[in-house]
Amino acid sequence: MVGYDVEWHSEFITSGETGILVPYRDTDALAQTIAALIGDPERSRTLGEAARTRALRQMNREEAVAIKRAVYSRVSASSGRARRRRTGRRKRR
């Protein structure tokens, strides 16, 4: 797996482990990296197997639920702090 190092891509691709990230919009680097992997089937296989293992782990139902609960908990805590700040302000008349 080859992708640009942008947005969420690094959440799944760890460059050199589960794929390779190249600088965003660097089409030359993207093409060179893909060509290099085509020329190195063993490395491609190793990266692909690691990516598959990570995907299966992250898509595991229990793991996915734990991740979602952790995110919801952080968002909820953050939302509660923001609400307390807003309600603590005086209204102007």
MDTraj code that builds the backbone (N, CA, C; nanometers):
import mdtraj as md
import numpy as np

residues = "MET VAL GLY TYR ASP VAL GLU TRP HIS SER GLU PHE ILE THR SER GLY GLU THR GLY ILE LEU VAL PRO TYR ARG ASP THR ASP ALA LEU ALA GLN THR ILE ALA ALA LEU ILE GLY ASP PRO GLU ARG SER ARG THR LEU GLY GLU ALA ALA ARG THR ARG ALA LEU ARG GLN MET ASN ARG GLU GLU ALA VAL ALA ILE LYS ARG ALA VAL TYR SER ARG VAL SER ALA SER SER GLY ARG ALA ARG ARG ARG ARG THR GLY ARG ARG LYS ARG ARG".split()
xyz = np.array([
    [0.0847, -0.1159, 0.0000],
    [0.0000, 0.0000, 0.0000],
    [0.0900, 0.1232, 0.0000],
    [0.0639, 0.2122, -0.0916],
    [0.1372, 0.3379, -0.1010],
    [0.0348, 0.4499, -0.0979],
    [0.0601, 0.5505, -0.0173],
    [-0.0338, 0.6616, -0.0088],
    [0.0369, 0.7908, 0.0244],
    [-0.0372, 0.8975, 0.0092],
    [0.0156, 1.0285, 0.0456],
    [0.0102, 1.0454, 0.1973],
    [0.1066, 1.1141, 0.2514],
    [0.1100, 1.1436, 0.3943],
    [0.0213, 1.2651, 0.4197],
    [-0.1084, 1.2376, 0.4265],
    [-0.2072, 1.3440, 0.4412],
    [-0.3266, 1.2888, 0.5193],
    [-0.3923, 1.3758, 0.5915],
    [-0.5137, 1.3449, 0.6665],
    [-0.4992, 1.2171, 0.7484],
    [-0.5872, 1.1237, 0.7301],
    [-0.5952, 1.0032, 0.8134],
    [-0.5041, 0.8910, 0.7677],
    [-0.4349, 0.9056, 0.6579],
    [-0.3576, 0.7951, 0.6013],
    [-0.2565, 0.7375, 0.7004],
    [-0.1937, 0.8233, 0.7788],
    [-0.0935, 0.7735, 0.8735],
    [-0.1565, 0.6983, 0.9911],
    [-0.2882, 0.7077, 1.0056],
    [-0.3543, 0.6299, 1.1097],
    [-0.3563, 0.4816, 1.0740],
    [-0.3479, 0.4522, 0.9452],
    [-0.3477, 0.3128, 0.9032],
    [-0.2123, 0.2686, 0.8487],
    [-0.1487, 0.3567, 0.7721],
    [-0.0209, 0.3205, 0.7114],
    [0.0931, 0.3710, 0.7987],
    [0.1711, 0.2800, 0.8497],
    [0.2953, 0.3156, 0.9169],
    [0.4039, 0.2923, 0.8133],
    [0.4622, 0.4017, 0.7681],
    [0.5563, 0.3932, 0.6573],
    [0.6702, 0.2974, 0.6884],
    [0.6893, 0.2041, 0.5971],
    [0.7935, 0.1034, 0.6137],
    [0.7471, -0.0207, 0.6863],
    [0.6269, -0.0168, 0.7450],
    [0.5736, -0.1329, 0.8167],
    [0.4494, -0.1903, 0.7497],
    [0.3501, -0.1053, 0.7252],
    [0.2245, -0.1516, 0.6654],
    [0.2025, -0.0893, 0.5275],
    [0.2997, -0.0229, 0.4783],
    [0.2923, 0.0448, 0.3492],
    [0.3975, 0.1538, 0.3461],
    [0.3824, 0.2435, 0.2528],
    [0.4774, 0.3541, 0.2431],
    [0.3999, 0.4823, 0.2180],
    [0.4302, 0.5829, 0.2956],
    [0.3728, 0.7156, 0.2763],
    [0.4737, 0.8038, 0.2049],
    [0.4231, 0.8816, 0.1113],
    [0.5080, 0.9770, 0.0395],
    [0.4501, 1.1161, 0.0622],
    [0.5314, 1.2200, 0.0443],
    [0.4810, 1.3561, 0.0659],
    [0.3579, 1.3854, -0.0208],
    [0.2647, 1.4558, 0.0382],
    [0.1399, 1.4916, -0.0282],
    [0.1664, 1.5615, -0.1618],
    [0.0991, 1.5147, -0.2634],
    [0.1045, 1.5677, -0.3999],
    [0.2378, 1.5470, -0.4717],
    [0.3275, 1.4701, -0.4135],
    [0.4557, 1.4419, -0.4799],
    [0.4357, 1.3200, -0.5702],
    [0.3879, 1.3468, -0.6900],
    [0.3549, 1.2380, -0.7820],
    [0.4786, 1.1599, -0.8251],
    [0.5930, 1.2277, -0.8328],
    [0.7162, 1.1561, -0.8675],
    [0.7523, 1.0544, -0.7597],
    [0.7438, 1.0958, -0.6343],
    [0.7737, 1.0038, -0.5236],
    [0.6741, 0.8888, -0.5218],
    [0.5482, 0.9175, -0.5488],
    [0.4463, 0.8137, -0.5527],
    [0.4787, 0.7112, -0.6610],
    [0.5084, 0.7600, -0.7807],
    [0.5404, 0.6699, -0.8928],
    [0.6669, 0.5895, -0.8651],
    [0.7698, 0.6538, -0.8123],
    [0.8957, 0.5841, -0.7839],
    [0.8767, 0.4766, -0.6773],
    [0.7971, 0.5087, -0.5767],
    [0.7730, 0.4126, -0.4693],
    [0.6949, 0.2926, -0.5202],
    [0.5937, 0.3177, -0.6013],
    [0.5160, 0.2075, -0.6580],
    [0.6052, 0.1206, -0.7465],
    [0.6866, 0.1840, -0.8301],
    [0.7774, 0.1087, -0.9184],
    [0.8748, 0.0248, -0.8368],
    [0.9258, 0.0828, -0.7282],
    [1.0201, 0.0088, -0.6438],
    [0.9533, -0.1139, -0.5824],
    [0.8280, -0.1000, -0.5398],
    [0.7578, -0.2141, -0.4811],
    [0.7248, -0.3197, -0.5857],
    [0.6936, -0.2773, -0.7051],
    [0.6692, -0.3739, -0.8123],
    [0.7962, -0.4555, -0.8382],
    [0.9095, -0.3890, -0.8263],
    [1.0369, -0.4572, -0.8484],
    [1.0859, -0.5384, -0.7299],
    [1.0165, -0.5307, -0.6172],
    [1.0577, -0.6023, -0.4963],
    [0.9372, -0.6763, -0.4381],
    [0.8990, -0.7886, -0.5014],
    [0.7786, -0.8595, -0.4576],
    [0.7842, -0.9074, -0.3126],
    [0.9010, -0.9402, -0.2622],
    [0.9112, -0.9855, -0.1226],
    [0.8745, -0.8726, -0.0263],
    [0.9283, -0.7547, -0.0518],
    [0.8946, -0.6398, 0.0339],
    [0.7464, -0.6066, 0.0214],
    [0.6942, -0.6100, -0.1010],
    [0.5511, -0.5847, -0.1218],
    [0.4669, -0.6827, -0.0411],
    [0.5063, -0.8094, -0.0450],
    [0.4338, -0.9137, 0.0282],
    [0.4402, -0.8875, 0.1791],
    [0.5576, -0.8521, 0.2279],
    [0.5740, -0.8264, 0.3715],
    [0.4871, -0.7090, 0.4164],
    [0.4906, -0.5996, 0.3404],
    [0.4081, -0.4826, 0.3736],
    [0.2598, -0.5181, 0.3664],
    [0.2216, -0.5926, 0.2633],
    [0.0818, -0.6310, 0.2466],
    [0.0320, -0.7183, 0.3593],
    [0.1136, -0.8127, 0.4019],
    [0.0741, -0.8996, 0.5132],
    [0.0593, -0.8196, 0.6426],
    [0.1504, -0.7262, 0.6649],
    [0.1412, -0.6422, 0.7851],
    [0.0169, -0.5532, 0.7800],
    [-0.0141, -0.5007, 0.6623],
    [-0.1337, -0.4163, 0.6466],
    [-0.2599, -0.4995, 0.6717],
    [-0.2622, -0.6209, 0.6211],
    [-0.3775, -0.7087, 0.6419],
    [-0.3956, -0.7409, 0.7899],
    [-0.2858, -0.7713, 0.8566],
    [-0.2921, -0.8006, 0.9999],
    [-0.3473, -0.6820, 1.0774],
    [-0.2978, -0.5625, 1.0457],
    [-0.3466, -0.4420, 1.1139],
    [-0.4940, -0.4195, 1.0850],
    [-0.5347, -0.4361, 0.9594],
    [-0.6754, -0.4152, 0.9229],
    [-0.7659, -0.5117, 0.9972],
    [-0.7272, -0.6381, 1.0032],
    [-0.8088, -0.7359, 1.0745],
    [-0.8167, -0.7040, 1.2238],
    [-0.7050, -0.6562, 1.2804],
    [-0.7059, -0.6194, 1.4219],
    [-0.7950, -0.4980, 1.4451],
    [-0.7835, -0.3972, 1.3582],
    [-0.8620, -0.2753, 1.3769],
    [-1.0099, -0.2980, 1.3463],
    [-1.0396, -0.3930, 1.2623],
    [-1.1789, -0.4203, 1.2284],
    [-1.2398, -0.5264, 1.3188],
    [-1.1609, -0.5778, 1.4108],
    [-1.2109, -0.6716, 1.5093],
    [-1.3221, -0.6018, 1.5879],
    [-1.4339, -0.6683, 1.6033],
    [-1.5504, -0.6045, 1.6661],
    [-1.5181, -0.5473, 1.8035],
    [-1.4550, -0.6257, 1.8885],
    [-1.4252, -0.5792, 2.0242],
    [-1.3300, -0.4592, 2.0210],
    [-1.2298, -0.4656, 1.9335],
    [-1.1335, -0.3564, 1.9210],
    [-1.2030, -0.2305, 1.8703],
    [-1.2886, -0.2458, 1.7698],
    [-1.3598, -0.1302, 1.7132],
    [-1.4497, -0.0661, 1.8183],
    [-1.5187, -0.1467, 1.8965],
    [-1.6054, -0.0933, 2.0020],
    [-1.5217, -0.0205, 2.1063],
    [-1.4082, -0.0764, 2.1447],
    [-1.3220, -0.0115, 2.2447],
    [-1.2712, 0.1224, 2.1930],
    [-1.2318, 0.1269, 2.0660],
    [-1.1834, 0.2524, 2.0077],
    [-1.2950, 0.3562, 2.0052],
    [-1.4140, 0.3154, 1.9611],
    [-1.5274, 0.4091, 1.9554],
    [-1.5633, 0.4599, 2.0940],
    [-1.5648, 0.3728, 2.1920],
    [-1.5969, 0.4171, 2.3284],
    [-1.4950, 0.5182, 2.3799],
    [-1.3684, 0.4948, 2.3501],
    [-1.2639, 0.5877, 2.3938],
    [-1.2821, 0.7234, 2.3265],
    [-1.3130, 0.7222, 2.1976],
    [-1.3346, 0.8483, 2.1258],
    [-1.4574, 0.9194, 2.1803],
    [-1.5684, 0.8469, 2.1961],
    [-1.6904, 0.9082, 2.2492],
    [-1.6676, 0.9652, 2.3883],
    [-1.5904, 0.8954, 2.4674],
    [-1.5611, 0.9427, 2.6023],
    [-1.4836, 1.0741, 2.5987],
    [-1.3827, 1.0815, 2.5105],
    [-1.3052, 1.2064, 2.4979],
    [-1.3922, 1.3197, 2.4465],
    [-1.4746, 1.2920, 2.3471],
    [-1.5618, 1.3953, 2.2904],
    [-1.6624, 1.4415, 2.3950],
    [-1.7198, 1.3479, 2.4665],
    [-1.8176, 1.3814, 2.5686],
    [-1.7548, 1.4672, 2.6783],
    [-1.6359, 1.4304, 2.7218],
    [-1.5673, 1.5085, 2.8255],
    [-1.5354, 1.6476, 2.7736],
    [-1.4912, 1.6562, 2.6503],
    [-1.4589, 1.7851, 2.5896],
    [-1.5843, 1.8700, 2.5756],
    [-1.6941, 1.8099, 2.5343],
    [-1.8209, 1.8805, 2.5171],
    [-1.8715, 1.9323, 2.6507],
    [-1.8555, 1.8540, 2.7551],
    [-1.8986, 1.8963, 2.8883],
    [-1.8208, 2.0168, 2.9369],
    [-1.6909, 2.0203, 2.9107],
    [-1.6097, 2.1359, 2.9504],
    [-1.6526, 2.2599, 2.8735],
    [-1.6788, 2.2437, 2.7447],
    [-1.7210, 2.3578, 2.6622],
    [-1.8561, 2.4087, 2.7091],
    [-1.9467, 2.3183, 2.7435],
    [-2.0795, 2.3573, 2.7906],
    [-2.0683, 2.4330, 2.9216],
    [-1.9833, 2.3864, 3.0125],
    [-1.9667, 2.4553, 3.1405],
    [-1.9102, 2.5951, 3.1197],
    [-1.8178, 2.6093, 3.0258],
    [-1.7631, 2.7426, 2.9972],
    [-1.8715, 2.8342, 2.9432],
    [-1.9553, 2.7830, 2.8540],
    [-2.0605, 2.8655, 2.7944],
    [-2.1642, 2.9049, 2.8983],
    [-2.2054, 2.8115, 2.9826],
    [-2.3115, 2.8421, 3.0800],
    [-2.2599, 2.9274, 3.1940],
    [-2.1299, 2.9329, 3.2115],
    [-2.0734, 3.0147, 3.3175],
    [-2.0623, 3.1616, 3.2803],
    [-2.0857, 3.1959, 3.1557],
    [-2.0779, 3.3341, 3.1113],
    [-2.2061, 3.4084, 3.1457],
    [-2.1915, 3.5362, 3.1737],
    [-2.3094, 3.6195, 3.1979],
    [-2.3703, 3.6638, 3.0665],
    [-2.4993, 3.6772, 3.0711],
    [-2.5692, 3.7270, 2.9530],
    [-2.5613, 3.8800, 2.9541],
    [-2.5364, 3.9369, 2.8404],
    [-2.5365, 4.0838, 2.8290],
    [-2.6766, 4.1316, 2.7976],
    [-2.7079, 4.2441, 2.8540],
    [-2.8404, 4.3016, 2.8265],
    [-2.8256, 4.4354, 2.7647],
])
top = md.Topology()
chain = top.add_chain()
for i, resn in enumerate(residues, 1):
    res = top.add_residue(resn, chain, resSeq=i)
    for name in ("N", "CA", "C"):
        top.add_atom(name, md.element.get_by_symbol(name[0]), res)
traj = md.Trajectory(xyz[None], top)
